[in-house]
Every structure is written in structure tokens, then in C-alpha cells.
């Protein structure tokens, strides 16, 4: 059993064929797919998609790259939707939230401040409802950690992690597991591969971020969740472990930090 801990199954790149894509992933050995929202406009889409596919669950949040066009009122909508979705066992986290200091312009002036405001307010929502978070982490590790220490939440997933060993350990200490996917499959991605091979096994999660971050054998074509077993095999090779060990450990890790998903898996 494998969990794709981060997949935008609702993306236009899938051409409305989400059911087929999910079925192909399941046939390849991917039992669960986590679909994070990115803005208020796709809250219903990810929720409906998850309810229509047995092995899919979702998170609700406002992605940092969608913050420029978001309104402060969207945060009230998110809080209301989270509260109203607590009875839905398919809703497992607040996400995708975080900070992006890589995209030109987002890390400057008012947009940087707006990103940080939306991030901190979404952390408060997660804290108030005792939910884990799914974090977007791009050149923003230390600032993300600063807010997590101010507004503690019940852990979660740090998606597409690419930081230092010290930063990785700081997230782990705060109850997070770190997502590794297509980027890890490139031999030139030395830092990511070092982290993947050396971090504690209990700190690792597998993801595709499909349709983005395609693995080396697909790039530059779009990614899909059915690539996860081959990505898992790369992680197993880097760590000198069997594929079965990687599957078991990463599945257990995600179930631990997303307890609503863990309960669903045991049902």
C-alpha cells in the first residue's frame, strides 16, 4: 500500500479524467491520494472529487501562490468550511498553505506580508480545530518555522521538502513528516537525495505533486500518481531498503501525522 501524500487530482492537466487517473494509480499500488485545495474556488471541487473516489481524501486551504488574488474574507470562508467539514471523514487537514519565496515578486514588500498574514491566520484555523497542516515550503523554511513556533499545530506534512538537515530536524521536532517525490529522482538533486537517504525513516512521506514535479523519466511531461511506486523504488535504493519496507514505513508515517486519514484506513 502506498499513499500519494500530495496530488492535485483536480488540475486541468488531467482533462477531467480524475476517475481514470485515480483508477490507474490504484492498479499500480497507490491506495490513497491526498488532494489539497489551493483557493476558495476549488474547495467544492476537491471535496466532491474525494467523496466520489474511495481512495481519495482532501484538505482545505489557500496556497501561497494564490494569496495575491485572495481576499481577507476568504479566510472567514475557510474557517466556516473547515468547521462545516469536521463531520466529513474525507477532510483530513488544512492545506495547501505556507510560504513561497521563490516566485519573483512574492517575497517582496506587500505580497510577502500578505503571504505571511494568510499563513499565520490559516495556522490559527488549524490550531483552533486541532487539525494538521499540509505545508508549501519553497525557500521559506526558517520563516515557516518561526510561525509554527508561535502558533503551534498538531504537525502535518512539509510538502516537497528541500532544506538543510537542521531545518529538516526542526520540522520533525514539531511533528511533521517531509515529502519526497519527483525531484529526488534526478541524480543532480544532491541535497534532496542526501536528505532522503539520511533522515530517520519515521520522517519520510512519498508524494507526486502531480501534475507537477515530474520524475526524471517523465520530465518535462506531466506527472501522475501512478508514478509513485517507481518514485518509492528510488527512495528504497537511496536508503538501501526494500520497496516493501519503504511502502510500509511511509504509509505509517502519513497515517500518524494525519490521524483522520489513519482512522479511515482502519475502518
Secondary structure as UniProt FT lines:
FT   STRAND          2..4
FT   TURN            9..10
FT   HELIX           12..14
FT   TURN            15..16
FT   HELIX           18..28
FT   STRAND          30..36
FT   HELIX           40..42
FT   HELIX           43..52
FT   TURN            54..55
FT   STRAND          56..60
FT   HELIX           64..66
FT   TURN            68..69
FT   HELIX           73..84
FT   TURN            85..87
FT   TURN            89..90
FT   STRAND          91..100
FT   TURN            104..107
FT   HELIX           109..128
FT   TURN            129..130
FT   STRAND          133..138
FT   HELIX           141..150
FT   STRAND          156..159
FT   HELIX           165..173
FT   TURN            174..175
FT   STRAND          176..180
FT   HELIX           182..185
FT   TURN            187..188
FT   HELIX           190..198
FT   HELIX           201..203
FT   STRAND          204..206
FT   TURN            216..220
FT   HELIX           225..227
FT   HELIX           228..239
FT   HELIX           243..257
FT   HELIX           259..266
//
